[in-house]
Amino acid sequence: MKHKVLRKDVSTNTMLPKVELIRVVKNKNGEIFVDQTQKANGRGVYLRANLEALAIVKKQRLLEKGLKTKIGEEVFLMIEKEIKENWM
């Protein structure tokens, strides 16, 4: 049996399989983006791929805490677009 790689979901603070999560990254240049390869360099935060988790993350400012920077509305719109296009 193959080992499942687990990562912590910031919205629920639980460990989930990496394939069920979206990774959001802040690189050295300060750019914030959704890492579809899940291998980009930089500080990464994982969250479940659904709109309820995104609402929790936005309300409690968990992305800002995890990435240690201010997050603009455009980042949340980018994540919402990613969820709707690739995860629903």
N, CA, C and O atoms as CSV, one atom per row, in Angstrom:
chain,resi,resn,atom,element,x,y,z
A,1,MET,N,N,0.843,-1.191,0.000
A,1,MET,CA,C,0.000,0.000,0.000
A,1,MET,C,C,0.883,1.247,0.000
A,1,MET,O,O,1.832,1.352,0.777
A,2,LYS,N,N,0.553,2.186,-0.882
A,2,LYS,CA,C,1.335,3.408,-1.011
A,2,LYS,C,C,0.953,4.413,0.076
A,2,LYS,O,O,-0.220,4.556,0.421
A,3,HIS,N,N,1.947,5.098,0.602
A,3,HIS,CA,C,1.741,6.104,1.638
A,3,HIS,C,C,1.063,7.343,1.058
A,3,HIS,O,O,1.468,7.834,0.004
A,4,LYS,N,N,0.021,7.858,1.744
A,4,LYS,CA,C,-0.649,9.085,1.305
A,4,LYS,C,C,0.017,10.274,1.995
A,4,LYS,O,O,0.167,10.298,3.216
A,5,VAL,N,N,0.406,11.245,1.198
A,5,VAL,CA,C,1.041,12.450,1.728
A,5,VAL,C,C,-0.042,13.340,2.316
A,5,VAL,O,O,-1.021,13.661,1.642
A,6,LEU,N,N,0.133,13.741,3.581
A,6,LEU,CA,C,-0.848,14.572,4.267
A,6,LEU,C,C,-0.309,15.982,4.454
A,6,LEU,O,O,0.889,16.187,4.647
A,7,ARG,N,N,-1.216,16.944,4.394
A,7,ARG,CA,C,-0.896,18.346,4.684
A,7,ARG,C,C,-2.026,18.924,5.520
A,7,ARG,O,O,-3.156,18.437,5.479
A,8,LYS,N,N,-1.709,19.973,6.282
A,8,LYS,CA,C,-2.711,20.579,7.161
A,8,LYS,C,C,-3.534,21.625,6.415
A,8,LYS,O,O,-2.996,22.548,5.804
A,9,ASP,N,N,-4.849,21.456,6.483
A,9,ASP,CA,C,-5.790,22.415,5.903
A,9,ASP,C,C,-5.947,23.566,6.889
A,9,ASP,O,O,-6.305,23.340,8.045
A,10,VAL,N,N,-5.683,24.807,6.447
A,10,VAL,CA,C,-5.741,25.949,7.367
A,10,VAL,C,C,-7.161,26.279,7.809
A,10,VAL,O,O,-7.349,26.852,8.882
A,11,SER,N,N,-8.165,25.930,7.004
A,11,SER,CA,C,-9.541,26.294,7.368
A,11,SER,C,C,-10.082,25.448,8.522
A,11,SER,O,O,-10.823,25.955,9.363
A,12,THR,N,N,-9.717,24.161,8.569
A,12,THR,CA,C,-10.226,23.273,9.621
A,12,THR,C,C,-9.138,22.806,10.569
A,12,THR,O,O,-9.433,22.183,11.589
A,13,ASN,N,N,-7.881,23.096,10.248
A,13,ASN,CA,C,-6.738,22.695,11.064
A,13,ASN,C,C,-6.641,21.177,11.193
A,13,ASN,O,O,-6.239,20.665,12.237
A,14,THR,N,N,-7.007,20.463,10.137
A,14,THR,CA,C,-6.920,19.005,10.131
A,14,THR,C,C,-5.988,18.547,9.013
A,14,THR,O,O,-5.778,19.256,8.029
A,15,MET,N,N,-5.444,17.366,9.180
A,15,MET,CA,C,-4.562,16.782,8.180
A,15,MET,C,C,-5.409,16.068,7.127
A,15,MET,O,O,-6.256,15.238,7.457
A,16,LEU,N,N,-5.172,16.399,5.863
A,16,LEU,CA,C,-5.906,15.797,4.753
A,16,LEU,C,C,-4.913,15.369,3.676
A,16,LEU,O,O,-3.798,15.890,3.622
A,17,PRO,N,N,-5.311,14.413,2.807
A,17,PRO,CA,C,-4.426,14.046,1.697
A,17,PRO,C,C,-4.120,15.251,0.808
A,17,PRO,O,O,-5.004,16.051,0.501
A,18,LYS,N,N,-2.878,15.364,0.407
A,18,LYS,CA,C,-2.413,16.509,-0.381
A,18,LYS,C,C,-3.200,16.690,-1.679
A,18,LYS,O,O,-3.374,17.817,-2.142
A,19,VAL,N,N,-3.676,15.597,-2.269
A,19,VAL,CA,C,-4.393,15.679,-3.545
A,19,VAL,C,C,-5.759,16.344,-3.416
A,19,VAL,O,O,-6.342,16.747,-4.422
A,20,GLU,N,N,-6.284,16.466,-2.186
A,20,GLU,CA,C,-7.589,17.094,-1.955
A,20,GLU,C,C,-7.476,18.585,-1.640
A,20,GLU,O,O,-8.490,19.247,-1.417
A,21,LEU,N,N,-6.257,19.116,-1.621
A,21,LEU,CA,C,-6.029,20.488,-1.176
A,21,LEU,C,C,-5.480,21.372,-2.290
A,21,LEU,O,O,-4.830,20.900,-3.222
A,22,ILE,N,N,-5.759,22.664,-2.166
A,22,ILE,CA,C,-5.197,23.682,-3.048
A,22,ILE,C,C,-4.030,24.324,-2.300
A,22,ILE,O,O,-4.121,24.587,-1.101
A,23,ARG,N,N,-2.934,24.573,-3.016
A,23,ARG,CA,C,-1.781,25.232,-2.398
A,23,ARG,C,C,-1.691,26.660,-2.914
A,23,ARG,O,O,-1.677,26.900,-4.122
A,24,VAL,N,N,-1.629,27.597,-1.988
A,24,VAL,CA,C,-1.450,29.012,-2.314
A,24,VAL,C,C,-0.051,29.392,-1.851
A,24,VAL,O,O,0.326,29.097,-0.717
A,25,VAL,N,N,0.723,30.043,-2.718
A,25,VAL,CA,C,2.138,30.309,-2.461
A,25,VAL,C,C,2.446,31.795,-2.545
A,25,VAL,O,O,1.888,32.519,-3.370
A,26,LYS,N,N,3.349,32.234,-1.671
A,26,LYS,CA,C,3.957,33.570,-1.769
A,26,LYS,C,C,5.436,33.341,-2.049
A,26,LYS,O,O,6.141,32.760,-1.223
A,27,ASN,N,N,5.912,33.795,-3.210
A,27,ASN,CA,C,7.314,33.581,-3.560
A,27,ASN,C,C,8.202,34.709,-3.036
A,27,ASN,O,O,7.723,35.619,-2.360
A,28,LYS,N,N,9.494,34.643,-3.349
A,28,LYS,CA,C,10.453,35.633,-2.848
A,28,LYS,C,C,10.162,37.048,-3.336
A,28,LYS,O,O,10.528,38.021,-2.677
A,29,ASN,N,N,9.503,37.165,-4.493
A,29,ASN,CA,C,9.170,38.484,-5.039
A,29,ASN,C,C,7.889,39.051,-4.445
A,29,ASN,O,O,7.486,40.159,-4.798
A,30,GLY,N,N,7.239,38.308,-3.546
A,30,GLY,CA,C,6.009,38.770,-2.922
A,30,GLY,C,C,4.758,38.470,-3.725
A,30,GLY,O,O,3.664,38.897,-3.353
A,31,GLU,N,N,4.907,37.733,-4.834
A,31,GLU,CA,C,3.747,37.378,-5.656
A,31,GLU,C,C,2.980,36.244,-4.983
A,31,GLU,O,O,3.577,35.288,-4.488
A,32,ILE,N,N,1.648,36.360,-4.968
A,32,ILE,CA,C,0.797,35.328,-4.376
A,32,ILE,C,C,-0.005,34.689,-5.500
A,32,ILE,O,O,-0.639,35.385,-6.293
A,33,PHE,N,N,0.025,33.358,-5.564
A,33,PHE,CA,C,-0.656,32.649,-6.640
A,33,PHE,C,C,-1.046,31.240,-6.200
A,33,PHE,O,O,-0.535,30.718,-5.210
A,34,VAL,N,N,-1.966,30.635,-6.961
A,34,VAL,CA,C,-2.362,29.250,-6.731
A,34,VAL,C,C,-1.328,28.372,-7.416
A,34,VAL,O,O,-1.093,28.506,-8.617
A,35,ASP,N,N,-0.707,27.474,-6.658
A,35,ASP,CA,C,0.333,26.595,-7.177
A,35,ASP,C,C,-0.304,25.293,-7.645
A,35,ASP,O,O,-0.582,24.409,-6.835
A,36,GLN,N,N,-0.531,25.173,-8.936
A,36,GLN,CA,C,-1.179,23.972,-9.467
A,36,GLN,C,C,-0.240,22.779,-9.495
A,36,GLN,O,O,-0.702,21.638,-9.469
A,37,THR,N,N,1.069,23.013,-9.547
A,37,THR,CA,C,2.031,21.909,-9.540
A,37,THR,C,C,2.298,21.415,-8.122
A,37,THR,O,O,2.770,20.293,-7.941
A,38,GLN,N,N,2.006,22.229,-7.123
A,38,GLN,CA,C,2.260,21.973,-5.712
A,38,GLN,C,C,3.752,21.774,-5.434
A,38,GLN,O,O,4.127,21.078,-4.491
A,39,LYS,N,N,4.595,22.392,-6.264
A,39,LYS,CA,C,6.046,22.271,-6.089
A,39,LYS,C,C,6.774,23.607,-6.183
A,39,LYS,O,O,8.004,23.639,-6.152
A,40,ALA,N,N,6.041,24.700,-6.296
A,40,ALA,CA,C,6.681,26.009,-6.470
A,40,ALA,C,C,7.433,26.415,-5.205
A,40,ALA,O,O,7.035,26.069,-4.092
A,41,ASN,N,N,8.523,27.154,-5.393
A,41,ASN,CA,C,9.292,27.651,-4.254
A,41,ASN,C,C,8.528,28.768,-3.562
A,41,ASN,O,O,7.815,29.538,-4.205
A,42,GLY,N,N,8.683,28.848,-2.249
A,42,GLY,CA,C,8.055,29.912,-1.484
A,42,GLY,C,C,7.264,29.373,-0.317
A,42,GLY,O,O,7.194,28.163,-0.100
A,43,ARG,N,N,6.670,30.281,0.432
A,43,ARG,CA,C,5.855,29.912,1.587
A,43,ARG,C,C,4.484,29.482,1.095
A,43,ARG,O,O,3.800,30.241,0.408
A,44,GLY,N,N,4.082,28.272,1.443
A,44,GLY,CA,C,2.817,27.731,0.959
A,44,GLY,C,C,1.812,27.485,2.060
A,44,GLY,O,O,2.172,27.186,3.198
A,45,VAL,N,N,0.550,27.613,1.708
A,45,VAL,CA,C,-0.567,27.341,2.615
A,45,VAL,C,C,-1.546,26.449,1.859
A,45,VAL,O,O,-1.848,26.688,0.690
A,46,TYR,N,N,-2.035,25.420,2.543
A,46,TYR,CA,C,-2.983,24.493,1.924
A,46,TYR,C,C,-4.387,24.748,2.447
A,46,TYR,O,O,-4.577,25.014,3.634
A,47,LEU,N,N,-5.386,24.666,1.542
A,47,LEU,CA,C,-6.774,24.749,1.973
A,47,LEU,C,C,-7.628,23.816,1.140
A,47,LEU,O,O,-7.320,23.518,-0.014
A,48,ARG,N,N,-8.710,23.364,1.755
A,48,ARG,CA,C,-9.633,22.466,1.062
A,48,ARG,C,C,-10.200,23.161,-0.157
A,48,ARG,O,O,-10.373,24.379,-0.178
A,49,ALA,N,N,-10.484,22.363,-1.170
A,49,ALA,CA,C,-10.944,22.913,-2.441
A,49,ALA,C,C,-12.455,23.048,-2.466
A,49,ALA,O,O,-13.120,22.411,-3.283
A,50,ASN,N,N,-13.010,23.874,-1.574
A,50,ASN,CA,C,-14.439,24.182,-1.644
A,50,ASN,C,C,-14.678,25.611,-1.160
A,50,ASN,O,O,-13.829,26.205,-0.497
A,51,LEU,N,N,-15.834,26.146,-1.499
A,51,LEU,CA,C,-16.124,27.551,-1.206
A,51,LEU,C,C,-16.350,27.801,0.277
A,51,LEU,O,O,-16.104,28.909,0.755
A,52,GLU,N,N,-16.818,26.786,1.024
A,52,GLU,CA,C,-17.018,26.952,2.469
A,52,GLU,C,C,-15.673,27.178,3.168
A,52,GLU,O,O,-15.555,28.037,4.041
A,53,ALA,N,N,-14.672,26.402,2.776
A,53,ALA,CA,C,-13.336,26.560,3.361
A,53,ALA,C,C,-12.758,27.931,3.014
A,53,ALA,O,O,-12.115,28.568,3.849
A,54,LEU,N,N,-12.988,28.380,1.787
A,54,LEU,CA,C,-12.504,29.696,1.366
A,54,LEU,C,C,-13.152,30.797,2.190
A,54,LEU,O,O,-12.487,31.766,2.557
A,55,ALA,N,N,-14.448,30.664,2.489
A,55,ALA,CA,C,-15.144,31.662,3.312
A,55,ALA,C,C,-14.554,31.721,4.716
A,55,ALA,O,O,-14.388,32.807,5.272
A,56,ILE,N,N,-14.236,30.566,5.294
A,56,ILE,CA,C,-13.627,30.520,6.637
A,56,ILE,C,C,-12.259,31.187,6.612
A,56,ILE,O,O,-11.933,31.990,7.487
A,57,VAL,N,N,-11.462,30.849,5.603
A,57,VAL,CA,C,-10.110,31.407,5.472
A,57,VAL,C,C,-10.168,32.923,5.331
A,57,VAL,O,O,-9.362,33.638,5.925
A,58,LYS,N,N,-11.114,33.405,4.553
A,58,LYS,CA,C,-11.242,34.850,4.318
A,58,LYS,C,C,-11.701,35.566,5.585
A,58,LYS,O,O,-11.147,36.603,5.950
A,59,LYS,N,N,-12.715,35.014,6.256
A,59,LYS,CA,C,-13.275,35.652,7.445
A,59,LYS,C,C,-12.257,35.724,8.590
A,59,LYS,O,O,-12.149,36.744,9.270
A,60,GLN,N,N,-11.520,34.637,8.791
A,60,GLN,CA,C,-10.568,34.580,9.910
A,60,GLN,C,C,-9.162,35.044,9.529
A,60,GLN,O,O,-8.249,35.011,10.354
A,61,ARG,N,N,-8.989,35.476,8.279
A,61,ARG,CA,C,-7.712,35.995,7.782
A,61,ARG,C,C,-6.580,34.972,7.927
A,61,ARG,O,O,-5.450,35.327,8.262
A,62,LEU,N,N,-6.896,33.708,7.671
A,62,LEU,CA,C,-5.925,32.635,7.848
A,62,LEU,C,C,-4.837,32.645,6.778
A,62,LEU,O,O,-3.705,32.238,7.042
A,63,LEU,N,N,-5.170,33.106,5.569
A,63,LEU,CA,C,-4.137,33.207,4.534
A,63,LEU,C,C,-3.101,34.263,4.905
A,63,LEU,O,O,-1.902,34.062,4.708
A,64,GLU,N,N,-3.561,35.368,5.434
A,64,GLU,CA,C,-2.636,36.433,5.843
A,64,GLU,C,C,-1.694,35.935,6.925
A,64,GLU,O,O,-0.502,36.242,6.907
A,65,LYS,N,N,-2.224,35.171,7.863
A,65,LYS,CA,C,-1.392,34.625,8.940
A,65,LYS,C,C,-0.409,33.590,8.407
A,65,LYS,O,O,0.761,33.585,8.790
A,66,GLY,N,N,-0.882,32.716,7.526
A,66,GLY,CA,C,-0.031,31.659,6.995
A,66,GLY,C,C,1.055,32.158,6.064
A,66,GLY,O,O,2.177,31.652,6.087
A,67,LEU,N,N,0.730,33.145,5.244
A,67,LEU,CA,C,1.703,33.685,4.294
A,67,LEU,C,C,2.472,34.881,4.852
A,67,LEU,O,O,3.404,35.378,4.219
A,68,LYS,N,N,2.082,35.332,6.022
A,68,LYS,CA,C,2.738,36.452,6.709
A,68,LYS,C,C,2.784,37.711,5.850
A,68,LYS,O,O,3.830,38.347,5.721
A,69,THR,N,N,1.638,38.066,5.262
A,69,THR,CA,C,1.542,39.262,4.429
A,69,THR,C,C,0.081,39.669,4.289
A,69,THR,O,O,-0.820,38.898,4.621
A,70,LYS,N,N,-0.149,40.872,3.803
A,70,LYS,CA,C,-1.517,41.331,3.531
A,70,LYS,C,C,-2.018,40.670,2.246
A,70,LYS,O,O,-1.266,40.512,1.285
A,71,ILE,N,N,-3.277,40.292,2.244
A,71,ILE,CA,C,-3.885,39.622,1.087
A,71,ILE,C,C,-4.983,40.516,0.531
A,71,ILE,O,O,-5.869,40.955,1.264
A,72,GLY,N,N,-4.919,40.784,-0.770
A,72,GLY,CA,C,-5.936,41.591,-1.428
A,72,GLY,C,C,-7.115,40.749,-1.885
A,72,GLY,O,O,-7.024,39.523,-1.945
A,73,GLU,N,N,-8.211,41.401,-2.204
A,73,GLU,CA,C,-9.430,40.723,-2.655
A,73,GLU,C,C,-9.187,39.937,-3.944
A,73,GLU,O,O,-9.819,38.904,-4.167
A,74,GLU,N,N,-8.275,40.418,-4.793
A,74,GLU,CA,C,-8.009,39.729,-6.061
A,74,GLU,C,C,-7.466,38.311,-5.851
A,74,GLU,O,O,-7.699,37.430,-6.679
A,75,VAL,N,N,-6.748,38.091,-4.751
A,75,VAL,CA,C,-6.229,36.747,-4.459
A,75,VAL,C,C,-7.387,35.800,-4.143
A,75,VAL,O,O,-7.404,34.662,-4.613
A,76,PHE,N,N,-8.347,36.261,-3.355
A,76,PHE,CA,C,-9.499,35.425,-3.018
A,76,PHE,C,C,-10.343,35.135,-4.265
A,76,PHE,O,O,-10.880,34.037,-4.412
A,77,LEU,N,N,-10.456,36.114,-5.154
A,77,LEU,CA,C,-11.174,35.895,-6.410
A,77,LEU,C,C,-10.449,34.868,-7.278
A,77,LEU,O,O,-11.089,34.046,-7.935
A,78,MET,N,N,-9.121,34.913,-7.284
A,78,MET,CA,C,-8.322,33.951,-8.040
A,78,MET,C,C,-8.518,32.533,-7.484
A,78,MET,O,O,-8.648,31.579,-8.251
A,79,ILE,N,N,-8.538,32.396,-6.166
A,79,ILE,CA,C,-8.745,31.084,-5.540
A,79,ILE,C,C,-10.157,30.588,-5.818
A,79,ILE,O,O,-10.353,29.409,-6.112
A,80,GLU,N,N,-11.135,31.471,-5.729
A,80,GLU,CA,C,-12.525,31.093,-6.012
A,80,GLU,C,C,-12.675,30.618,-7.458
A,80,GLU,O,O,-13.372,29.639,-7.721
A,81,LYS,N,N,-12.027,31.305,-8.386
A,81,LYS,CA,C,-12.056,30.912,-9.787
A,81,LYS,C,C,-11.433,29.531,-9.967
A,81,LYS,O,O,-11.970,28.694,-10.693
A,82,GLU,N,N,-10.302,29.293,-9.306
A,82,GLU,CA,C,-9.630,27.986,-9.369
A,82,GLU,C,C,-10.541,26.875,-8.869
A,82,GLU,O,O,-10.622,25.814,-9.486
A,83,ILE,N,N,-11.229,27.111,-7.750
A,83,ILE,CA,C,-12.134,26.102,-7.186
A,83,ILE,C,C,-13.272,25.808,-8.161
A,83,ILE,O,O,-13.578,24.645,-8.428
A,84,LYS,N,N,-13.895,26.855,-8.690
A,84,LYS,CA,C,-15.034,26.661,-9.582
A,84,LYS,C,C,-14.642,25.990,-10.891
A,84,LYS,O,O,-15.412,25.188,-11.421
A,85,GLU,N,N,-13.458,26.299,-11.428
A,85,GLU,CA,C,-13.063,25.742,-12.713
A,85,GLU,C,C,-12.514,24.333,-12.618
A,85,GLU,O,O,-12.764,23.512,-13.501
A,86,ASN,N,N,-11.765,24.036,-11.554
A,86,ASN,CA,C,-11.033,22.774,-11.518
A,86,ASN,C,C,-11.449,21.794,-10.417
A,86,ASN,O,O,-11.006,20.646,-10.428
A,87,TRP,N,N,-12.281,22.215,-9.478
A,87,TRP,CA,C,-12.580,21.342,-8.349
A,87,TRP,C,C,-14.058,21.045,-8.165
A,87,TRP,O,O,-14.410,20.243,-7.299
A,88,MET,N,N,-14.933,21.659,-8.944
A,88,MET,CA,C,-16.373,21.404,-8.755
A,88,MET,C,C,-16.929,20.535,-9.862
A,88,MET,O,O,-18.120,20.222,-9.862
